Amino acid sequence: MLADNDGYPASDIHNRFQSSPQAISQHLKILREANLVHVEKKAQQRIYRINTEAMLELEEWVHNMRRRWSSRLDALDAVLKAEKEKQTDTPKE
């Protein structure tokens, strides 16, 4: 929702969900603390915007983690295949 708009008032965010306003406020607080959103106070409203720089950093981190885990899982797959081949090549008594 925030990605599709250039700023969204907290009250409008609350109105889009069935959760309590307190629960939505807690979620927004976590996003602020993680620096994934910026908040701007305009009169009585708080306007939330996505922090695009932080999102790009998050995207890069996810890409690196995916690459790291893919290589680890590929290595595990190779070990498991080798073990399976050993078991099928060993004659049973």
C-alpha positions in Angstrom: 0.0 0.0 0.0 2.8 2.4 0.9 4.7 1.4 -2.3 1.7 2.5 -4.4 1.4 5.9 -2.9 3.7 8.8 -2.2 2.7 9.1 1.4 -0.2 7.7 3.4 -1.7 9.2 6.5 -1.7 6.8 9.5 -5.5 7.2 9.9 -6.0 5.9 6.3 -3.6 3.0 7.0 -5.7 2.1 10.0 -8.9 2.2 8.0 -7.6 -0.3 5.4 -7.1 -3.1 7.9 -9.4 -5.0 10.3 -6.8 -5.0 13.0 -7.1 -2.5 15.9 -5.5 0.9 15.4 -3.1 0.0 18.3 -1.9 -3.1 16.4 -1.4 -1.1 13.2 0.5 1.6 15.2 2.7 -1.1 16.6 3.5 -2.4 13.1 4.2 1.2 11.9 6.5 1.7 14.9 8.5 -1.4 14.0 8.8 -0.3 10.4 10.0 3.1 11.6 12.6 1.6 14.0 13.8 -0.6 11.2 14.2 2.5 9.1 11.9 1.0 6.4 9.5 3.9 6.5 9.8 7.6 7.1 7.1 9.6 9.0 6.3 13.2 8.5 4.1 15.2 10.8 1.6 17.5 9.0 -0.7 19.3 11.4 -2.6 16.5 13.2 -1.6 13.8 10.7 1.4 11.5 10.4 2.3 10.7 6.8 4.2 7.5 6.2 6.4 6.9 3.2 8.6 4.0 2.2 12.3 4.6 2.7 13.5 3.5 -0.8 17.2 3.6 0.2 16.5 1.1 3.0 14.4 -1.0 0.7 17.3 -1.2 -1.8 19.6 -2.2 1.0 17.2 -4.8 2.1 16.8 -6.2 -1.4 20.6 -6.4 -1.7 20.8 -8.2 1.7 18.1 -10.7 0.6 19.9 -11.3 -2.7 23.2 -12.0 -0.8 21.4 -14.4 1.6 19.7 -16.2 -1.2 23.0 -16.7 -3.0 24.8 -17.8 0.2 22.1 -20.3 1.1 21.8 -21.6 -2.5 25.5 -22.5 -2.5 25.2 -24.2 0.9 22.1 -26.1 -0.1 23.8 -27.1 -3.4 26.8 -28.4 -1.4 24.4 -30.4 0.9 22.6 -31.8 -2.1 25.9 -33.0 -3.5 26.8 -34.7 -0.2 23.4 -36.4 0.1 23.6 -37.6 -3.5 27.1 -39.0 -2.9 25.9 -40.8 0.3 22.9 -42.2 -1.6 25.1 -43.5 -4.4 27.4 -45.1 -1.8 24.4 -46.9 -0.3 23.2 -48.2 -3.6 26.7 -49.3 -4.7 27.3 -51.2 -1.5 26.3 -54.9 -1.8 23.8 -56.0 0.9 24.6 -59.0 2.9 
